[in-house]
Amino acid sequence: MGHHGLIYSHCASKVVIRLDAESDREPDKGMAMKTSIRFAPVTIAGREFICQLQRKVTFRNYRKYDASSAIHFEPQENPK
């Protein structure tokens, strides 16, 4: 399984502003994933850094495995 996607950048500053990626998969061959990450300039301690602002991840065709358990105690007789 591979991945494909797009990288978006600001033309003037040449800074990455968004990354979109999606897994390649054959039909009915397991889970697929899609993600989108947005970046923007953030000022920290008077300096500007490009930081991740938002991340959205979507999963498709996954199997949910679930389990549950319980503990039951028998009532005790009054001790003498």
Protein Blocks (a to p, Z undefined) as FASTA:
>chain_A
ZZdddddddfklopafbdcddddddehiajadddddddddddeehiacdddfbdcdddeh
iacdddddddddddddddZZ
